[in-house]
Amino acid sequence: MTSLEKTAAAAKEASRLLAGSKSPERDRALEAMANALLSRRVEWLSANALDLEKARENGMSKAMLDRLALTEKRIDGIAAGIRSLIPLPDPIGGMDQMTRRPNGLLIGKRRVPLGLIAIIYEARPNVTADAAALCLKAGNACLLRGGSEALCSNQASVRIMQDALKETGLPPASISLVEDPGREAASQLMHMNAYIDVLIPRGGKGLIRAVAENATVPVIRTGEGVCHIYIDRDANISMGAEILYNAKCSRPSVCNAAECVLIHRDVAESFLKAAVPLLSRDQVELRCDPRALPLAGDLGRPTAESDWDEEYNDYILAVRIVDSFEEAVDFINHHGTGHSECIVTENYTAAQRFLDDVDAAAVYVNASTRFTDGGEFGLGAEIGISTQKLHARGPMGLSELTSIKYVIYGNGQIRA
């Protein structure tokens, strides 16, 4: 048995113990985890500093460095996110649709944990704590495989959280880490059907597609975000410019950041006149189609066909002028990834048509795509943003980390 198999086997056994735990036990563990991450923040920040130093040496971009970095404020936010799960209703154990059959059988659905959830993600150490807390609240164990860039950070946080679990009497293996960040270990993880109940990839399209195409364990696709803002002919121009600036620049490395803006031809000049000065604050490179390029000023660059499908994770934005609402919707449905899409308009009919016609997990009217987040949607934290349609879609909170089992009460019935 390899080292990874031993880790997975221990995590699987922990998942069985967690399935029988009570909600107050798991809530006490969550409180202990939050307290431990705060009280041992120096340990976590020191480990993160090692990751950042190595990342700078390797030429990591500014946006990705921001994604990797921990700060005092971010750790406060992570601990607060864990604590926000505690008052939420226990997602497991409840009974749904209890019915009595003509033969007297009483049949119902009971919410149960998924079991052992493996998560493959990239250089975001906050995901380690967020994912562990969500899985634990829903009675699941987790096996985490973060990117090599965040290895020291992830080792520190898992160690801290395991110590907290030990103090509260829950199995430390409920939160486990794949210590080998290499591709071979990731590939092995994708084929551990004997241990893993579901695998969730979080990261760029390359990672997500590789997992979806190669894994034999069940996969929930998340995170690939080519998100659009459509500026309608009836848009409030100043509001649209502020929405676009927030959606692109508040955190360009995350999956709900805007990657492309579509602008109706009737308002293209006035909109770019308002938006370009905002985008210039962060020197956003504008990859423009031929009609938009003369309006983009010094930020403009000619676009390539591949730009319409690119998740930049950087201060880069594709810009396209469209002739109609229909062209915008058609473009989004062909080039979007089913994550988050927005229309800026004062036209009620256009807004409702956009909500009806755009195929995505989250569709906005007059608001930044950056709100696609479990915390912002009132779910507590989230395990990821699902862009598929089976089992879960959109921000995956606690209920999406459960399954059902049928329970049947009888009094001697036998089938003829």
N, C-alpha and C positions, 0 to 999 in steps of 0.2 A: 504494500500500500504506500503510495507516494505521500509526501508531506501535505499536499493540497487535499488529497483524499481523506487523510486523517482529520484535517481541519473541517472539511465538509461533513464528515461523519459525525463529528462532535457537535457541529451546528445543527445537523438534522435531529440528533437526539435532544438538543436544547429546544428545538421547535416543538417536539412532542410534549416536553414538560411545560412549555409556555402555553400550549393549547389548553392545559388543565388549570392554569393559573387564574386568579381572580382579579377583577379590575383594580381594587385597591392596592394589591401587590404591585401591579405594573405601574400604577400612578406614583407609588412611593419610589419606585426605581427611577422613573422619569425625573422626579424632584431631585433625587440623589445625583443623577447624571448632570442636570443643569447646575447644581451646586458645585460639583466636582470640576466641571469645565471652567467655572468662574474662579474657584479657589486655586486651581492649578493652571491658570491662564498663562503665567510666565513660562511654564514648561511647554505649553502648546505654541506660544508665540516664538519661543526659541527654536523649536523644531521647524516652524514655518519660515523663519529667517534663513535656515540652511537651504530649504527648498528655493526660496527667492534668490539667494546668492547664486546657486547653481543655474537657475533659469536665466538670470541676467548674463551669466557667462556664456550660455548657449544661445543668446540673442533672441529670447522670447519677446514678443511684441508688447507694447504698452498695455493694450487692451487685455491680453492674456495674463500679463503680470497682475493686473487689477483683479482678474478672476481668481488667481492663485493666492492673493494676499489675504492674511488675517490682520485685523486691527482690534484694539480694545473695544471699539464701538461695535464691530461685527461680532465679536464673541458675546458681547452683551445681547445683541440681537438674536444670536443662535440660542443662547440660554433662555431668552424670553420666548422664542418659538417653541422650544421643548416644553416650557411651563404652560404655554397656551393650549397644549394638547390635554393637559390633566383634567380640566373641567368638562371637556367634550364627552358626549355619551359614549359608553363602551360599544364599539361596533359589532362585537361578537356575542353570541348566546341568544339574541332575540329571535322570536318565532314569527314567521310570516305565513300568511295564507293558510291558516289551520282550517281544514274542512273535514266533514264526516261523510264518508262514502255510504252508498245504500247498504253495503254489507256490514256496516258498523265500524269499519276501520277509520281511525282519526289520523289524518295525514297533514304534516306541516313541513315548512322549510325553516331550518335553523342556520343562522349566520355563524360561520366557522373561519378560523384563520386559513390563509393560503398554505402556510407551512414554513418552508425555508425559501426565502427570496434572495436570489443573487443579483447584485447590481454592479454593472460595469460602467464606470464614468471617468471623466477626464479631470483636468487640474482645478478642481473646486473643492477645497477641504471642508467647506461648510456642508456639502452634500453628505459627508460621512456622518456628521451628527444628526442632520435633519432626517436622513433615511433611517438611521438606527432608531431614532425616537418614534417615528411613524410606525415602523415595523413592530416595535415593542408594544406600543399602545394597542395595535390590532392583533396582538398575540402571536406575531410571527418572529422567527429568528431571521437574521440577515447575514449574508456572506458578501463582503464588500471588496471590490477590486478597483481601486482608484488608479489614476495615471501615475507614471513614474515621477512626474514633475512634483507631485504632492506626497511622495512616499513618507518622508519624515513627519510631515504634518498629520497624515492619516494614522501612522503608527502611534503617535502621541495621543491623539484623541481617542482611538480605540482602547488603548491601554487605560486611559483615564475612565472611560465609560465602563469597561469591564470591571475595574476596581469598585465602581459604584454599584454595579449589579451584585458583585460578591457581598458587599456590605448589606444589601437588602434581601439576600437569600435567593435571588434568581440566578440561573446558570450563566456564568460569564461568557460561555460560547454562544449565547444568544446574539452577541455582536462579535462577528469574526472578520478578520482581514486576510485577504490573499497577499502574503508578504512578497511574492515574486511578481513584479509588474510586467514581466516579459510576455511576448505574444503566445509563447507555448502554453503558459499557465492560463491565459485567457481562452485559448482554444480548448484546453482541457476542461475548463469551467463550462463551456458551452455544451459539453457532451456528458455532463454528470447527471444523467436521468435518474440514477439510483438515489440521489440525494436532493437535488434541486427541484422545487415545484414550479417556479417561474423565474425567468431571467429578464431583468429590465436594463436596457442600455440607455445611458444618458450622455449626450455629447454631440459631436458633429455628425454630418451625414455619412462620412466614411465609416466611423465606428458603428453607427446604428445599422447601416446596410450590411456591414460585415457580420454583425451578430445575427441579424434577421436571416441572412443567406446561409450561414454556416451552423447555427445552433440546432441541436436536436431536442433540447429542452424547450418547453413553451416560452414564448417571448412576447412581451408587451413593448411595442415600439414607442419611443418618446423623443421629444426634444428637437428634432430637426426643424428649424424655424426659418423659412424664407417668408417673412411677413411683409404685407403691403399696407400702405396708406393710400387711399384713393381720394383725391381732392376733386369733388364734384363741381359742376358749373355753378351750383347754388351754395357753395361753401362759404362760411365765414372765414375770410382769408387770414386774418391775424390769429384766430383760434387754430386754424389748420397749421399755420407755421409753428406755433407753440407745441401742438400735438406731435408734429413730425420731429421737432428738435428733441423733445422728451423721449419719443419712441426710438430715435436713433442714438442719442448721445448720453442718456442717463447711465446706461451700462451697455455698451455696444457688443460685449462679448457673450451676452446671454441669449437664450433661444427666443425670447419674446421681443427682442429688439427689431425694429423695422430695417429691412434690407433694400426695399424698393418703394419709390413713390410714383404713383400714376396721377397725372394732372390733366384735367379736361382742357382742351385747347382754348376755350373761351376765357379761362382764368390763368393760363400758364404764365403769362408775363407778370401779372400782378402778384401771383402767388410766389414765384421765385424771387421777385423783388423783396418780398417780406421774409422769405425763408432763408435765403442765402446769407444775409448778415448774421442770423442766429447760428447757422451751421458753421460759419467761418470762425466762431469762437473756439471750436475744437478742430479747425482745419479739416473738415470732412471732405474727402475726395468724392466728387460727383461724377459718376460714370453715366454720361448723357447720350440719349439718342440724338440724331442730327437736328431735330427741331428744338430740343432743350439746350443743346450745347451753347448757342450764342447768348442764352439768358443766364448762364451759370457763373459768369465772371471767371475769376482766377481759380476757382475751385473745380471748374469743369474739365473733364477729360472725355475723349470719345469712348463710347461703349463698345464692347464685343458681345457677340451673341450669347456667350456663356455667362455674362453678367446677370442675365435675367433669372438664372437658376442658382445663383451663388449665395451661400450663407457666409458673409464676410467675417463676422465676429470682430469687426474692426471699424474704424472711422471712415467707412466707405459706404456710399449709397448709390444705388442705380436709380436713374431718373428717366421717365418716359412720358411723353405727351400722347394722350388718346383723344379720339374724335367723338366718343360717345360713352355713355354709361355702360351700354352693352359690351363695348370693346374692353372696358376696364374689367368687368366681371368675367368675361371670357378669358382674359389674360391671367387674372388671379387664379381661376380654376385650372388653368393649364400649367402655370409656373409656381403656384403656391405649394406648400407641403402639408396643408391641412391643419396648420397651427393656429395663427391669429391674424385676422384681417380687419381693416377699419375703413369706413367711409366718413368723410367730413362733408356734411351737407346740412342746409336748412330746409331741404325739401322732404316733407314727410313721406311722400310716395316713393321717392328714390331710396330713402333710408329703409323702408319696409321691404322694397324689392331686393336691396342688398342683403338684408338679413335672410330673406327667403332663398336667394339664388346662389350665394357664395357657400361653397362646401368647405367648412373648416370647423375645428373644435370650438373656437371662440370667435364671434363676429361682433364687431363694435360699431356703434354710431357715435361719432364726436368724442372719442376718448382714446388715449394712448394704448397701444398693444401691450405696453409694459405691465398692465394690470393682470395679465394672464398668469396667475400665481395662486397657489393654495391659500396662503395667508390673506391675500387681498380678496379672495372669493369667500372668506369666512370658513375655510376648511381646516384651519390650523396651518401646519406646514404641508408639503406635498412631496410625493416620491418622484414626481416628474410630470410632464405634460404629455399625455397620450395623444398621438396623432392618428390612431387607428380607430376602428368602429366597434370591434368586438370586445366585450368585457368592460372596457373603460374608455372614455374619451374626454380630453381636456385635463385640467389639473386633477391628479390622482390623490385624493385624501384617504381617510381611514376606511370608508365603506368600500373603496376600490381595492383595498388590500385584504378583502375577505371573499369567501366563496359560500356556497350553501351545501348543506346535506339534508336529505329528506329524513324525517323521523316519523315512525309509524307506530301508533298504539292500537293494539288489538285485544281481544278477549277469547282467543281460540279459533279465529277464522282460518280456514284452509281453502285453497283454490280448487274449484271443480275441474 
